[in-house]
Amino acid sequence: MEWRLLDGIPDAERLEILRVARRRTFARNEVVCHRGDPADSCHLIVSGRFAVRIMAPLGDTVTIAVRGPGSAFGEMALLVDDGKRTATVAALEDGETWSLHRADFDTIRKHYPQADRFLWNFAVGEIRMLNERLLEALYLPVDRRVRRRLVDMAELYGAGSRGEITIPLTQEVIAELAGATRPTVNQVLREEERDGVIKLGRGRTVVLDLDALRNRAR
């Protein structure tokens, strides 16, 4: 398994990091951490998908990201002392992670100081992605944001598949990811279904033509 968080780290350092990490398993809908919990560990995702959720100003719970194998969550715990979780993370399906505790990573830093450079590079990449999402929210029409999030989810759930890709997320979750309302998302999805790009089902969206969806999301 390759994780973007460890991308570029030499094999010796990577093996040392995995050696001290702890294997964790989670059942579907199980909460990994709550917002406000002590931020003392980072999770490298081995299998399954995990929803990252925050509390909106009006008190609603909103999904802002879905992470899958090869990704991570809680990485800021490795950078900030005595931090708190800023979001709640829950398993969308049965999943497995390698949990890396801050204290263990600090020990690795002493032997491999260059590990910090790759961690900061990852953090910079996350900030750039957040900036791109902000620009989308400010300047892109909502229908294109919906299509872009569908592309993101198809790539997450398809893992390189060239056939049909099933996204087992409700329209409410897609709306939260796109910063849109459910009626708007439904309208966009119905248009894509009429054009043969996707097929709608109960609590899921099946992408029939990912290339066409990518083109329409540009």
Secondary structure per residue as TSV (DSSP state, phi and psi in degrees):
chain	resnum	aa	ss	phi	psi
A	1	M	-	360.0	133.1
A	2	E	-	-109.7	131.8
A	3	W	-	-114.0	136.5
A	4	R	G	-60.5	-32.1
A	5	L	G	-62.1	-30.7
A	6	L	G	-101.7	8.2
A	7	D	T	-59.9	126.2
A	8	G	T	91.7	-11.0
A	9	I	-	-74.6	130.4
A	10	P	-	-55.2	154.0
A	11	D	H	-56.3	-40.5
A	12	A	H	-61.7	-42.9
A	13	E	H	-69.7	-39.1
A	14	R	H	-61.5	-45.0
A	15	L	H	-64.3	-36.5
A	16	E	H	-66.4	-39.9
A	17	I	H	-63.1	-46.0
A	18	L	H	-69.5	-27.9
A	19	R	H	-65.3	-35.2
A	20	V	H	-93.6	-6.8
A	21	A	-	-74.5	157.3
A	22	R	E	-112.1	131.6
A	23	R	E	-74.7	129.7
A	24	R	E	-126.8	141.4
A	25	T	E	-122.2	147.2
A	26	F	E	-136.4	140.6
A	27	A	-	-86.2	161.4
A	28	R	T	-55.2	133.1
A	29	N	T	74.3	1.5
A	30	E	-	-73.5	136.6
A	31	V	E	-83.5	127.2
A	32	V	E	-81.1	-45.0
A	33	C	E	-155.3	154.0
A	34	H	-	-105.2	152.2
A	35	R	T	-58.9	131.8
A	36	G	T	96.7	-13.1
A	37	D	S	-66.2	155.7
A	38	P	E	-59.1	133.7
A	39	A	E	-93.1	91.4
A	40	D	-	-120.6	3.2
A	41	S	E	-156.0	156.6
A	42	C	E	-115.0	145.3
A	43	H	E	-113.3	123.8
A	44	L	E	-95.1	120.8
A	45	I	E	-81.8	124.7
A	46	V	E	-94.4	-45.9
A	47	S	E	-149.9	159.3
A	48	G	S	87.0	170.3
A	49	R	-	-121.9	146.4
A	50	F	E	-129.0	133.6
A	51	A	E	-92.7	133.8
A	52	V	E	-102.9	119.4
A	53	R	E	-126.5	144.5
A	54	I	E	-127.8	168.6
A	55	M	E	-95.2	122.4
A	56	A	-	-75.2	162.3
A	57	P	T	-54.4	-30.6
A	58	L	T	-88.0	3.7
A	59	G	S	96.6	-2.2
A	60	D	-	-79.3	149.8
A	61	T	E	-89.4	128.0
A	62	V	E	-124.0	132.5
A	63	T	E	-83.2	121.1
A	64	I	E	-106.4	-13.5
A	65	A	E	-162.7	154.3
A	66	V	E	-127.0	125.6
A	67	R	E	-112.8	144.6
A	68	G	-	-132.5	-169.9
A	69	P	T	-53.3	136.7
A	70	G	T	91.5	-9.8
A	71	S	-	-106.0	-172.5
A	72	A	E	-151.6	165.5
A	73	F	E	-146.3	155.3
A	74	G	-	81.5	14.8
A	75	E	G	-65.6	-24.0
A	76	M	G	-65.3	-19.5
A	77	A	G	-62.1	-23.9
A	78	L	G	-82.5	-9.1
A	79	L	T	-111.6	-26.7
A	80	V	S	-114.1	130.9
A	81	D	T	-77.1	136.3
A	82	D	T	51.8	39.5
A	83	G	E	-81.0	170.7
A	84	K	E	-120.6	149.1
A	85	R	-	-63.9	133.1
A	86	T	S	-96.5	-5.2
A	87	A	S	-148.4	161.3
A	88	T	E	-96.1	136.0
A	89	V	E	-119.9	130.1
A	90	A	E	-133.9	148.6
A	91	A	E	-78.3	127.8
A	92	L	S	-83.2	-15.4
A	93	E	S	-157.2	173.0
A	94	D	S	-56.3	133.8
A	95	G	E	-148.5	169.3
A	96	E	E	-139.7	141.6
A	97	T	E	-135.9	163.8
A	98	W	E	-106.6	119.5
A	99	S	E	-96.4	122.9
A	100	L	E	-109.3	113.3
A	101	H	E	-76.7	146.4
A	102	R	H	-56.6	-42.6
A	103	A	H	-63.1	-38.2
A	104	D	H	-68.2	-39.5
A	105	F	H	-67.4	-34.8
A	106	D	H	-62.2	-36.6
A	107	T	H	-64.7	-42.3
A	108	I	H	-63.0	-38.2
A	109	R	H	-56.5	-37.5
A	110	K	H	-64.4	-34.9
A	111	H	H	-90.2	-29.8
A	112	Y	-	-130.4	76.5
A	113	P	T	-57.4	-27.0
A	114	Q	T	-69.1	-11.8
A	115	A	H	-60.9	-31.0
A	116	D	H	-61.0	-36.9
A	117	R	H	-61.8	-42.1
A	118	F	H	-70.6	-34.1
A	119	L	H	-66.0	-42.8
A	120	W	H	-67.2	-36.6
A	121	N	H	-61.0	-39.6
A	122	F	H	-63.6	-44.4
A	123	A	H	-62.2	-40.6
A	124	V	H	-62.5	-40.2
A	125	G	H	-62.4	-39.2
A	126	E	H	-65.2	-40.0
A	127	I	H	-64.5	-41.2
A	128	R	H	-61.9	-40.8
A	129	M	H	-64.0	-41.8
A	130	L	H	-63.7	-38.2
A	131	N	H	-63.5	-40.1
A	132	E	H	-63.5	-41.2
A	133	R	H	-64.6	-37.9
A	134	L	H	-64.3	-43.8
A	135	L	H	-62.9	-38.9
A	136	E	H	-59.6	-46.3
A	137	A	H	-62.7	-32.0
A	138	L	H	-84.1	-33.7
A	139	Y	H	-123.5	-14.6
A	140	L	S	-96.1	140.8
A	141	P	-	-60.0	150.6
A	142	V	H	-62.5	-34.0
A	143	D	H	-64.6	-35.7
A	144	R	H	-71.7	-35.0
A	145	R	H	-63.3	-40.9
A	146	V	H	-62.3	-45.1
A	147	R	H	-64.5	-38.1
A	148	R	H	-65.8	-39.5
A	149	R	H	-69.0	-33.0
A	150	L	H	-63.8	-41.4
A	151	V	H	-61.5	-45.3
A	152	D	H	-57.2	-46.5
A	153	M	H	-70.5	-34.9
A	154	A	H	-64.5	-39.9
A	155	E	H	-68.3	-34.8
A	156	L	H	-68.2	-45.1
A	157	Y	H	-87.7	-19.2
A	158	G	H	-86.1	-29.3
A	159	A	T	48.1	51.4
A	160	G	T	84.5	3.1
A	161	S	-	-65.4	141.9
A	162	R	S	-103.9	1.6
A	163	G	S	-101.9	-154.6
A	164	E	-	-65.9	141.6
A	165	I	E	-124.0	122.6
A	166	T	E	-94.8	124.1
A	167	I	E	-104.1	104.8
A	168	P	-	-84.9	51.6
A	169	L	-	-120.6	142.2
A	170	T	-	-71.9	163.7
A	171	Q	H	-64.9	-28.0
A	172	E	H	-62.9	-42.7
A	173	V	H	-67.6	-41.9
A	174	I	H	-60.4	-40.0
A	175	A	H	-62.4	-41.5
A	176	E	H	-63.6	-42.7
A	177	L	H	-64.5	-33.8
A	178	A	H	-91.4	-6.9
A	179	G	T	65.9	43.4
A	180	A	-	-131.0	174.9
A	181	T	-	-92.0	157.3
A	182	R	H	-62.2	-42.7
A	183	P	H	-58.1	-38.4
A	184	T	H	-65.8	-44.1
A	185	V	H	-60.8	-44.0
A	186	N	H	-59.9	-40.2
A	187	Q	H	-63.7	-45.2
A	188	V	H	-63.7	-43.7
A	189	L	H	-65.1	-38.7
A	190	R	H	-63.8	-37.5
A	191	E	H	-63.5	-43.7
A	192	E	H	-66.1	-35.4
A	193	E	H	-67.8	-41.8
A	194	R	H	-61.5	-32.0
A	195	D	T	-87.9	3.1
A	196	G	T	77.6	15.3
A	197	V	S	-83.7	-36.1
A	198	I	E	-133.7	171.1
A	199	K	E	-134.7	129.3
A	200	L	E	-93.3	142.6
A	201	G	E	-137.1	-178.5
A	202	R	T	-72.6	110.5
A	203	G	T	70.9	19.9
A	204	R	E	-156.2	159.3
A	205	T	E	-129.9	128.8
A	206	V	E	-104.5	118.3
A	207	V	E	-85.3	119.5
A	208	L	S	-93.1	-31.1
A	209	D	-	-139.6	91.1
A	210	L	H	-67.2	-37.3
A	211	D	H	-62.2	-42.6
A	212	A	H	-63.8	-40.2
A	213	L	H	-64.9	-39.6
A	214	R	H	-61.1	-44.1
A	215	N	H	-63.1	-38.3
A	216	R	H	-76.3	-17.2
A	217	A	H	-87.4	-8.1
A	218	R	-	-73.8	360.0
